[in-house]
Amino acid sequence: KIIVVFLAFVIADELSTAFAWREATQRCEAVDRRLEKILAEASEPSQEVVLAIFSDYAVATAAAPPIPKHIYEAQWDHLSELWNNRMAARQKTST
């Protein structure tokens, strides 16, 4: 019985972490869409708008549990590739 209870707690903890990551992902994606829209509409958005978007991002990331180091390191190359592709696409649209 003790093992079953222990496993139930571990599984529940992992599930809650996964749900928190998913929620943070959705919030960050919403922030990203807002930022892209603002940048497309205005060449130089107001400081208030940028700060509002940044604060939404800060809330989304602060509420998320930290990513374990081994997962981050294992995905480093993939994340770098995605970021570089995004920056290259951004350069094409801004020129």
N, CA, C and O of each residue as an XYZ file, in Angstrom:
380
protein
N       0.828     -1.199      0.000
C       0.000      0.000      0.000
C       0.863      1.250      0.000
O       0.543      2.231     -0.671
N       1.945      1.217      0.744
C       2.820      2.387      0.814
C       3.416      2.694     -0.556
O       3.521      3.856     -0.948
N       3.800      1.657     -1.273
C       4.379      1.851     -2.604
C       3.341      2.456     -3.546
O       3.671      3.347     -4.329
N       2.114      1.996     -3.485
C       1.047      2.521     -4.339
C       0.798      3.993     -4.024
O       0.651      4.807     -4.936
N       0.751      4.335     -2.747
C       0.549      5.729     -2.356
C       1.717      6.589     -2.824
O       1.513      7.690     -3.335
N       2.921      6.098     -2.653
C       4.105      6.824     -3.100
C       4.058      7.056     -4.612
O       4.288      8.172     -5.078
N       3.763      6.010     -5.368
C       3.674      6.146     -6.825
C       2.560      7.104     -7.235
O       2.713      7.853     -8.200
N       1.459      7.086     -6.523
C       0.358      8.010     -6.826
C       0.806      9.452     -6.632
O       0.470     10.316     -7.443
N       1.561      9.727     -5.569
C       2.065     11.083     -5.345
C       3.053     11.489     -6.428
O       3.017     12.619     -6.915
N       3.922     10.581     -6.799
C       4.922     10.885     -7.837
C       4.228     11.166     -9.165
O       4.552     12.141     -9.844
N       3.286     10.325     -9.530
C       2.564     10.516    -10.791
C       1.763     11.814    -10.756
O       1.749     12.558    -11.736
N       1.103     12.091     -9.650
C       0.328     13.329     -9.526
C       1.235     14.545     -9.640
O       0.867     15.535    -10.272
N       2.407     14.481     -9.041
C       3.347     15.596     -9.115
C       3.824     15.810    -10.546
O       3.885     16.943    -11.022
N       4.160     14.724    -11.228
C       4.612     14.824    -12.618
C       3.505     15.365    -13.514
O       3.772     16.175    -14.401
N       2.289     14.937    -13.298
C       1.169     15.437    -14.096
C       0.931     16.918    -13.861
O       0.700     17.673    -14.806
N       0.987     17.336    -12.600
C       0.772     18.760    -12.320
C       1.885     19.609    -12.929
O       1.634     20.727    -13.380
N       3.110     19.089    -12.945
C       4.218     19.799    -13.582
C       3.986     19.897    -15.082
O       4.191     20.958    -15.671
N       3.567     18.820    -15.697
C       3.299     18.823    -17.140
C       2.182     19.801    -17.487
O       2.279     20.526    -18.477
N       1.129     19.827    -16.685
C       0.037     20.770    -16.928
C       0.503     22.218    -16.745
O       0.093     23.101    -17.499
N       1.349     22.461    -15.758
C       1.878     23.813    -15.542
C       2.753     24.252    -16.722
O       2.692     25.405    -17.148
N       3.566     23.329    -17.246
C       4.373     23.650    -18.436
C       3.479     23.968    -19.627
O       3.737     24.912    -20.373
N       2.435     23.180    -19.797
C       1.517     23.399    -20.921
C       0.832     24.757    -20.804
O       0.709     25.481    -21.791
N       0.392     25.097    -19.610
C      -0.260     26.393    -19.405
C       0.717     27.536    -19.672
O       0.353     28.530    -20.300
N       1.941     27.400    -19.203
C       2.950     28.431    -19.452
C       3.242     28.556    -20.946
O       3.430     29.660    -21.455
N       3.279     27.426    -21.642
C       3.491     27.436    -23.091
C       2.378     28.200    -23.788
O       2.640     29.025    -24.663
N       1.155     27.932    -23.408
C       0.018     28.623    -24.020
C       0.066     30.125    -23.748
O      -0.216     30.931    -24.634
N       0.422     30.495    -22.523
C       0.514     31.923    -22.194
C       1.639     32.599    -22.973
O       1.472     33.712    -23.471
N       2.775     31.931    -23.077
C       3.903     32.505    -23.823
C       3.589     32.618    -25.304
O       3.988     33.587    -25.951
N       2.877     31.635    -25.848
C       2.467     31.713    -27.249
C       1.521     32.890    -27.473
O       1.612     33.573    -28.493
N       0.621     33.129    -26.533
C      -0.283     34.273    -26.640
C       0.498     35.583    -26.585
O       0.209     36.512    -27.339
N       1.471     35.657    -25.708
C       2.321     36.848    -25.619
C       3.078     37.034    -26.927
O       3.174     38.150    -27.439
N       3.609     35.955    -27.462
C       4.358     36.024    -28.712
C       3.476     36.522    -29.856
O       3.909     37.353    -30.656
N       2.242     36.020    -29.937
C       1.315     36.483    -30.976
C       1.015     37.970    -30.826
O       0.969     38.702    -31.815
N       0.811     38.417    -29.584
C       0.562     39.853    -29.348
C       1.747     40.687    -29.784
O       1.582     41.725    -30.424
N       2.941     40.236    -29.440
C       4.147     40.974    -29.794
C       4.326     41.040    -31.313
O       4.643     42.098    -31.857
N       4.123     39.922    -31.986
C       4.228     39.905    -33.447
C       3.211     40.853    -34.081
O       3.530     41.569    -35.030
N       2.006     40.853    -33.561
C       0.955     41.740    -34.084
C       1.336     43.197    -33.883
O       1.192     44.011    -34.794
N       1.817     43.525    -32.701
C       2.210     44.910    -32.402
C       3.357     45.338    -33.311
O       3.347     46.447    -33.845
N       4.335     44.471    -33.487
C       5.485     44.806    -34.330
C       5.083     44.954    -35.797
O       5.677     45.749    -36.525
N       4.084     44.195    -36.232
C       3.614     44.300    -37.613
C       2.831     45.595    -37.829
O       2.849     46.163    -38.921
N       2.145     46.058    -36.786
C       1.312     47.251    -36.921
C       2.079     48.550    -36.713
O       1.763     49.564    -37.335
N       3.073     48.526    -35.853
C       3.793     49.758    -35.531
C       5.293     49.506    -35.615
O       5.803     48.519    -35.084
N       5.984     50.408    -36.286
C       7.433     50.231    -36.398
C       8.112     50.453    -35.046
O       9.165     49.879    -34.766
N       7.500     51.285    -34.219
C       8.049     51.548    -32.889
C       6.904     51.624    -31.883
O       6.348     52.698    -31.654
N       6.549     50.477    -31.277
C       5.430     50.481    -30.329
C       5.751     51.307    -29.085
O       6.914     51.517    -28.740
N       4.703     51.764    -28.430
C       4.895     52.586    -27.237
C       5.517     51.768    -26.114
O       5.403     50.543    -26.071
N       6.164     52.469    -25.225
C       6.817     51.816    -24.086
C       5.786     51.112    -23.212
O       6.055     50.037    -22.676
N       4.616     51.709    -23.067
C       3.572     51.112    -22.233
C       3.121     49.761    -22.790
O       2.919     48.805    -22.041
N       2.967     49.699    -24.108
C       2.534     48.457    -24.740
C       3.595     47.376    -24.564
O       3.277     46.237    -24.222
N       4.844     47.731    -24.797
C       5.934     46.764    -24.656
C       6.043     46.283    -23.210
O       6.241     45.092    -22.972
N       5.920     47.182    -22.253
C       5.984     46.790    -20.838
C       4.815     45.889    -20.448
O       4.984     44.963    -19.655
N       3.639     46.153    -20.997
C       2.480     45.309    -20.704
C       2.704     43.893    -21.236
O       2.405     42.911    -20.556
N       3.229     43.801    -22.446
C       3.512     42.484    -23.019
C       4.600     41.781    -22.219
O       4.490     40.589    -21.931
N       5.642     42.509    -21.863
C       6.719     41.920    -21.074
C       6.220     41.431    -19.723
O       6.643     40.374    -19.256
N       5.335     42.176    -19.092
C       4.819     41.743    -17.787
C       3.979     40.475    -17.921
O       4.019     39.613    -17.043
N       3.220     40.352    -19.010
C       2.469     39.117    -19.238
C       3.414     37.932    -19.408
O       3.146     36.838    -18.911
N       4.524     38.158    -20.115
C       5.523     37.104    -20.294
C       6.156     36.732    -18.946
O       6.370     35.554    -18.659
N       6.448     37.732    -18.136
C       7.057     37.485    -16.823
C       6.129     36.652    -15.945
O       6.583     35.754    -15.236
N       4.842     36.943    -15.989
C       3.874     36.165    -15.209
C       3.817     34.724    -15.708
O       3.783     33.785    -14.913
N       3.808     34.557    -17.024
C       3.730     33.202    -17.604
C       4.949     32.376    -17.228
O       4.814     31.204    -16.879
N       6.118     32.958    -17.290
C       7.330     32.190    -16.993
C       7.545     32.003    -15.497
O       8.116     30.997    -15.077
N       7.099     32.951    -14.696
C       7.264     32.820    -13.246
C       6.379     31.714    -12.683
O       6.733     31.074    -11.693
N       5.235     31.491    -13.311
C       4.301     30.473    -12.821
C       4.714     29.067    -13.249
O       4.205     28.084    -12.709
N       5.617     28.962    -14.199
C       6.023     27.644    -14.706
C       7.101     27.041    -13.820
O       7.974     27.751    -13.320
N       7.038     25.734    -13.628
C       8.118     25.076    -12.880
C       9.403     25.090    -13.715
O       9.335     25.104    -14.944
N      10.557     25.087    -13.074
C      11.805     25.086    -13.846
C      11.955     23.809    -14.672
O      11.499     22.734    -14.284
N      12.601     23.963    -15.807
C      12.868     22.810    -16.665
C      14.106     22.109    -16.107
O      15.122     22.761    -15.868
N      14.041     20.807    -15.898
C      15.223     20.091    -15.395
C      16.423     20.291    -16.327
O      16.284     20.316    -17.550
N      17.589     20.430    -15.724
C      18.803     20.728    -16.472
C      19.090     19.680    -17.538
O      19.492     20.023    -18.650
N      18.890     18.414    -17.213
C      19.203     17.363    -18.184
C      18.293     17.433    -19.414
O      18.729     17.107    -20.518
N      17.057     17.847    -19.242
C      16.158     18.002    -20.392
C      16.590     19.205    -21.223
O      16.647     19.126    -22.450
N      16.892     20.309    -20.562
C      17.340     21.507    -21.272
C      18.606     21.225    -22.072
O      18.704     21.597    -23.241
N      19.568     20.568    -21.443
C      20.822     20.273    -22.130
C      20.613     19.308    -23.294
O      21.261     19.436    -24.333
N      19.714     18.345    -23.123
C      19.444     17.385    -24.193
C      18.776     18.053    -25.390
O      18.936     17.597    -26.522
N      18.035     19.122    -25.151
C      17.305     19.807    -26.215
C      18.009     21.073    -26.708
O      17.471     21.790    -27.551
N      19.196     21.349    -26.192
C      19.912     22.590    -26.506
C      20.087     22.813    -28.008
O      19.786     23.898    -28.506
N      20.560     21.819    -28.726
C      20.792     21.970    -30.167
C      19.487     22.269    -30.902
O      19.444     23.137    -31.775
N      18.441     21.559    -30.551
C      17.144     21.773    -31.195
C      16.617     23.179    -30.895
O      16.127     23.864    -31.794
N      16.718     23.603    -29.653
C      16.259     24.951    -29.283
C      17.058     26.022    -30.013
O      16.491     27.009    -30.480
N      18.360     25.834    -30.114
C      19.204     26.798    -30.822
C      18.821     26.873    -32.291
O      18.767     27.960    -32.867
N      18.557     25.733    -32.892
C      18.148     25.711    -34.298
C      16.821     26.443    -34.493
O      16.676     27.229    -35.429
N      15.860     26.187    -33.614
C      14.571     26.868    -33.707
C      14.734     28.375    -33.560
O      14.128     29.147    -34.304
N      15.556     28.791    -32.598
C      15.777     30.221    -32.379
C      16.453     30.865    -33.590
O      16.055     31.946    -34.024
N      17.464     30.209    -34.127
C      18.159     30.748    -35.296
C      17.226     30.860    -36.500
O      17.289     31.837    -37.245
N      16.363     29.866    -36.691
C      15.379     29.921    -37.776
C      14.411     31.078    -37.583
O      14.042     31.766    -38.535
N      14.013     31.277    -36.351
C      13.081     32.378    -36.065
C      13.739     33.721    -36.336
O      13.123     34.605    -36.931
N      14.976     33.882    -35.910
C      15.677     35.147    -36.126
C      15.933     35.395    -37.611
O      15.863     36.534    -38.074
N      16.229     34.331    -38.354
C      16.433     34.470    -39.796
C      15.132     34.895    -40.486
O      15.148     35.751    -41.371
N      14.023     34.303    -40.085
C      12.726     34.677    -40.647
C      12.379     36.118    -40.294
O      11.815     36.848    -41.110
N      12.713     36.514    -39.095
C      12.458     37.900    -38.652
C      13.253     38.899    -39.495
O      12.755     39.965    -39.856
N      14.510     38.526    -39.800
C      15.357     39.392    -40.619
C      14.772     39.560    -42.010
O      14.806     40.656    -42.570
N      14.236     38.484    -42.571
C      13.639     38.548    -43.914
C      12.423     39.450    -43.951
O      12.230     40.190    -44.915
N      11.583     39.398    -42.894
C      10.369     40.195    -42.884
C      10.643     41.655    -42.563
O       9.862     42.526    -42.947
N      11.733     41.939    -41.870
C      12.017     43.336    -41.519
C      12.792     44.066    -42.605
O      12.910     45.290    -42.549
N      13.327     43.344    -43.597
C      14.052     44.023    -44.674
C      13.225     44.168    -45.915
O      13.696     44.719    -46.910
